């Protein structure tokens, strides 16, 4: 039996999953990724949300919390943007400052975790999920800086790393389609837009009910089809520009090396 067609997650998160009634889908995904129960508080407005049809900045921010009142930002993006890392740095910095009011003690700074679903070819590496955090190492001994017992009580953290933002980079296209656990089931869905009957990951079955293409209103189906067509054109345009750029670079290198040979 043919698997039902589901809409892409990056489109759904902007059009269908912004409703509180559907927060269970996103909460399920984050709970599987972070290995703890997550509650969605609200969708944070960004420039892309205010002007969705232009598809200029493909970022959607979600404010969530866990049992420790940690704030998590999930950024979904699929465009070809080489300012990616600067953008996620700006995003976490913005969240920190927005949630610290004037006169507040710095100990009230919220924990921020940036979860990024990457739908384009970025960097190198064999894995498809990368985690980044801040640690301090000695430049002579290479030891990791640790807090004393009384200092842990003062900052209400077990380690310095827990104070600083953390980053998850999920390279969707690197996934090998072998779902070895419930998180992999989510990655499989994000890549293939399919949900297998045996999948048990939190939020996935709810996603299946909400994101079925055939259940969309006619105007949403039209919008989705246009969205996919635009994304394909953007992909082709990016690839062509990348090839042109490489040709220019190699041409400059060839001229430079050829000039050296003539000078010898």
C-alpha positions in Angstrom: 0.0 0.0 0.0 1.3 3.4 -1.0 2.3 5.6 1.9 0.2 8.7 2.3 1.8 12.0 1.1 2.6 14.5 3.8 3.5 18.2 3.4 7.0 19.3 4.1 7.7 20.1 7.7 9.2 23.5 6.9 6.0 24.6 5.2 3.8 23.0 7.9 5.6 24.7 10.8 4.7 28.1 9.3 1.2 27.3 8.2 -0.3 24.5 10.2 1.7 24.0 13.4 1.5 27.6 14.7 -1.9 26.8 16.3 -1.8 25.9 19.9 -4.1 23.0 19.1 -1.2 21.4 17.1 1.7 22.2 19.5 1.9 18.5 20.3 3.7 17.8 17.0 6.5 20.2 17.7 6.6 19.3 21.4 7.0 15.6 20.5 9.9 16.3 18.1 11.7 18.4 20.7 11.1 15.9 23.5 12.7 13.1 21.4 15.7 15.3 20.5 16.4 16.6 24.0 15.4 13.4 25.8 12.9 15.2 28.2 9.4 16.4 28.1 9.0 19.7 26.4 6.1 22.1 26.5 5.5 24.7 23.7 4.8 28.2 25.1 4.4 30.2 21.9 5.6 30.9 18.4 8.0 33.8 18.3 7.5 36.2 15.4 10.4 36.8 13.0 10.8 38.6 9.8 10.0 35.5 7.8 6.7 35.0 9.7 5.7 38.6 9.0 6.2 38.2 5.3 5.8 34.5 4.6 5.1 34.6 0.9 8.4 36.2 0.0 10.5 33.4 1.6 13.3 35.8 2.3 14.4 34.5 5.7 13.3 30.9 6.3 13.5 30.9 10.0 10.8 30.0 12.5 11.4 30.5 16.2 9.5 28.6 18.9 9.7 29.5 22.6 9.4 26.4 24.7 10.2 25.3 28.3 11.1 22.2 30.2 10.9 21.4 33.9 13.9 23.7 34.6 12.3 26.6 32.8 14.9 26.5 30.1 14.1 28.3 26.9 14.6 26.5 23.6 14.6 28.1 20.2 14.0 25.9 17.2 15.1 27.4 13.8 13.9 25.6 10.7 15.7 26.7 7.5 16.3 25.2 4.1 17.7 28.1 2.1 21.2 28.4 0.7 22.6 30.9 3.1 26.3 31.0 4.0 25.6 33.4 6.9 23.9 30.5 8.6 26.2 30.4 11.7 26.1 34.1 12.2 22.4 34.0 12.0 22.0 31.3 14.7 24.4 33.2 16.9 22.3 36.3 16.5 19.2 34.3 17.3 20.5 32.9 20.6 21.9 36.3 21.6 18.5 38.0 20.9 16.7 35.4 23.0 19.0 36.0 26.0 18.6 39.8 25.9 14.8 39.7 25.3 14.2 37.6 28.4 16.3 39.6 30.8 14.5 42.8 31.9 16.2 46.0 33.0 17.4 45.7 36.6 17.2 41.9 36.7 20.0 39.8 38.2 22.2 38.1 35.6 21.4 34.8 37.3 17.9 35.2 35.7 19.3 34.7 32.2 17.5 31.8 30.6 19.1 28.8 29.2 18.9 28.8 25.4 19.1 25.8 23.0 19.1 26.4 19.3 17.8 23.5 17.3 18.4 23.8 13.6 16.9 21.6 10.9 19.3 22.0 7.9 17.8 21.2 4.5 20.9 22.2 2.5 24.5 21.0 2.1 26.5 22.5 4.9 30.0 21.7 5.9 31.6 18.3 6.1 31.3 15.4 8.5 30.0 11.8 8.7 27.2 12.3 11.2 23.8 13.9 10.6 23.2 15.3 14.1 25.8 17.6 15.7 25.7 19.2 19.2 27.7 22.2 20.2 28.3 23.8 23.6 30.7 26.1 25.4 33.5 24.8 27.6 36.7 26.3 29.0 40.0 24.5 28.7 43.4 25.3 30.0 45.8 26.5 27.4 48.7 24.6 29.1 47.1 21.6 30.8 44.1 21.2 28.5 41.9 20.5 31.6 38.2 21.5 31.7 37.3 24.3 34.0 35.0 23.1 36.8 32.8 24.8 39.4 33.3 24.2 43.1 30.4 22.7 45.1 29.4 26.1 46.6 29.7 27.8 43.2 27.3 25.2 41.8 24.8 26.1 44.4 25.2 29.9 43.7 24.5 29.6 40.0 22.1 26.6 40.3 24.1 24.7 37.7 26.3 21.7 37.8 28.7 23.0 35.1 29.6 26.2 33.3 28.5 24.6 30.0 24.9 24.7 31.3 24.9 28.5 31.4 25.8 29.1 27.8 23.7 28.5 24.7 23.7 25.0 23.1 23.3 24.2 19.4 21.9 21.2 17.5 22.6 21.0 13.8 20.5 18.3 12.1 21.7 17.7 8.5 18.5 16.1 7.2 19.9 14.9 3.8 22.8 13.1 5.6 20.4 10.6 7.2 20.7 7.1 5.8 17.0 6.3 6.1 17.6 3.6 8.7 15.5 4.5 11.8 17.4 3.0 14.7 15.4 4.8 17.5 12.5 7.2 17.9 14.6 10.3 17.1 15.6 8.6 13.8 11.9 8.1 13.1 11.5 11.9 13.2 14.5 12.4 11.0 13.1 9.9 8.5 9.9 11.9 8.4 11.7 15.2 8.0 13.7 13.8 5.1 11.1 11.7 3.3 7.8 13.2 4.4 6.6 9.7 5.2 5.5 8.0 8.5 5.7 4.3 8.7 3.0 2.4 10.6 5.4 1.0 13.1 6.8 4.4 14.1 6.2 5.3 17.8 8.0 8.6 18.3 6.2 11.3 20.3 4.2 13.6 18.1 4.6 11.6 14.9 1.2 10.0 14.7 -0.4 13.4 15.5 1.8 14.8 12.7 0.4 12.2 10.4 -3.2 13.3 11.1 -2.4 17.0 10.7 0.1 17.0 7.8 -1.7 14.7 5.3 -1.8 16.5 1.9 -5.2 15.2 1.1 -6.6 16.8 4.3 -5.5 20.3 3.3 -8.0 22.9 2.2 -8.0 23.6 -1.5 -6.4 27.0 -1.0 -3.7 25.4 1.2 -3.0 22.8 -1.4 -2.5 25.5 -4.0 -0.2 27.5 -1.7 1.8 24.4 -0.9 2.3 23.4 -4.5 3.4 26.9 -5.3 5.8 26.8 -2.3 7.4 23.6 -3.5 7.8 24.9 -7.0 9.5 28.1 -5.7 11.8 26.0 -3.5 12.8 23.9 -6.5 13.6 26.9 -8.6 15.6 28.4 -5.8 17.6 25.2 -5.5 18.3 25.1 -9.2 19.3 28.8 -9.2 21.6 28.2 -6.3 23.3 25.2 -7.9 23.8 27.1 -11.1 25.3 30.1 -9.3 27.6 27.8 -7.3 28.9 26.2 -10.5 29.5 29.6 -12.1 31.3 30.7 -8.9 33.6 27.7 -9.0 34.4 28.2 -12.7 35.5 31.8 -11.9 37.7 30.6 -9.0 39.3 27.9 -11.1 39.8 30.4 -14.0 41.7 32.8 -11.7 43.8 29.9 -10.2 44.6 28.7 -13.7 45.7 32.2 -14.9 47.8 32.7 -11.8 49.6 29.3 -12.1 50.0 29.7 -15.9 51.6 33.1 -15.3 54.0 31.5 -12.9 55.1 29.0 -15.5 55.7 31.7 -18.1 57.8 33.6 -15.5 60.1 30.6 -14.9 
